Amino acid sequence: MTLQQQSTLEQWAAWLDNVMMQALKPYEGRPSFPKAARQFLLKWSFYSSMVIRDLTLRSAASFGSFHLIRLLYDEYMFYLVEHRVAQATGETPIAVMGEVR
């Protein structure tokens, strides 16, 4: 639906934020929130890679456009999750980014 409506960048950003919020809502306020956020990013990356793989195997004309959009969305999703984890843990985003657990 969002593709057919030719949504603005702000609408896409709101959609990505909503996807993240829905996925992480069950973990809000719990100690497992950072781990759940990492798992969400892993799954996000996996499924978007599967779409790219499928477009590649089918020699889809939309591959180039989708690849560029995917890069933008992956970076923005990482940004959203990073800031959400920082907010939940009371740390700075740069501290969250450097943590390895």
C-alpha positions as CSV (number, residue, x, y, z in Angstrom):
1,M,0.0,0.0,0.0
2,T,2.8,2.4,0.9
3,L,4.5,1.7,-2.4
4,Q,1.3,2.4,-4.4
5,Q,0.7,5.7,-2.6
6,Q,4.1,7.0,-3.6
7,S,4.7,8.0,0.1
8,T,7.1,10.7,1.1
9,L,10.4,10.0,2.9
10,E,8.8,11.1,6.2
11,Q,6.1,8.6,5.7
12,W,8.6,5.8,5.0
13,A,10.6,6.9,8.1
14,A,7.4,6.7,10.2
15,W,6.7,3.2,8.7
16,L,10.2,2.0,9.7
17,D,9.8,3.4,13.2
18,N,6.4,1.7,13.5
19,V,7.9,-1.6,12.4
20,M,10.7,-1.4,15.0
21,M,8.3,-0.3,17.7
22,Q,5.9,-3.2,17.1
23,A,8.7,-5.7,17.0
24,L,10.3,-4.5,20.2
25,K,7.2,-3.6,22.2
26,P,7.0,-6.9,24.1
27,Y,10.5,-6.3,25.4
28,E,10.1,-2.7,26.6
29,G,11.3,-2.2,30.1
30,R,12.9,-5.6,30.4
31,P,16.6,-6.5,30.8
32,S,16.4,-8.5,27.6
33,F,15.6,-5.4,25.5
34,P,19.1,-4.9,24.1
35,K,19.4,-8.6,23.1
36,A,15.9,-8.5,21.5
37,A,17.0,-5.3,19.6
38,R,20.1,-7.1,18.3
39,Q,17.9,-10.1,17.2
40,F,15.5,-7.8,15.4
41,L,18.3,-6.2,13.5
42,L,19.7,-9.6,12.6
43,K,16.3,-10.7,11.3
44,W,15.7,-7.4,9.5
45,S,19.0,-7.9,7.7
46,F,18.3,-11.5,6.9
47,Y,14.9,-10.9,5.3
48,S,16.0,-7.9,3.3
49,S,19.0,-9.9,2.1
50,M,16.6,-12.7,1.0
51,V,14.6,-10.1,-1.1
52,I,17.8,-8.9,-2.7
53,R,18.8,-12.6,-3.4
54,D,15.4,-13.2,-5.0
55,L,15.6,-10.1,-7.2
56,T,19.2,-11.1,-8.2
57,L,18.2,-14.7,-9.2
58,R,15.2,-13.4,-11.2
59,S,17.4,-10.7,-12.9
60,A,14.7,-8.1,-11.8
61,A,14.9,-4.7,-13.4
62,S,14.2,-3.2,-10.0
63,F,17.3,-4.7,-8.4
64,G,19.4,-1.5,-8.5
65,S,16.6,0.7,-7.1
66,F,15.7,-1.7,-4.4
67,H,19.3,-2.2,-3.4
68,L,19.8,1.5,-2.9
69,I,16.6,1.7,-0.9
70,R,17.6,-1.3,1.2
71,L,21.0,0.4,2.1
72,L,19.1,3.5,3.2
73,Y,16.6,1.5,5.2
74,D,19.2,-0.7,6.8
75,E,21.2,2.3,8.0
76,Y,18.1,4.1,9.3
77,M,16.8,1.0,11.0
78,F,20.2,0.6,12.7
79,Y,20.0,4.3,13.8
80,L,16.5,3.8,15.2
81,V,17.4,0.7,17.2
82,E,20.6,2.2,18.4
83,H,18.8,5.2,19.8
84,R,16.0,3.1,21.3
85,V,18.5,0.9,23.1
86,A,20.4,3.9,24.3
87,Q,17.2,5.4,25.7
88,A,16.2,2.1,27.3
89,T,19.6,1.6,29.0
90,G,20.3,5.2,29.9
91,E,23.5,5.2,27.8
92,T,24.6,7.4,24.9
93,P,24.1,6.0,21.4
94,I,27.8,5.9,20.8
95,A,28.3,3.8,23.9
96,V,25.6,1.4,22.7
97,M,27.2,1.1,19.4
98,G,30.5,0.1,20.9
99,E,29.1,-2.6,23.2
100,V,29.8,-6.2,22.4
101,R,27.8,-8.8,24.3
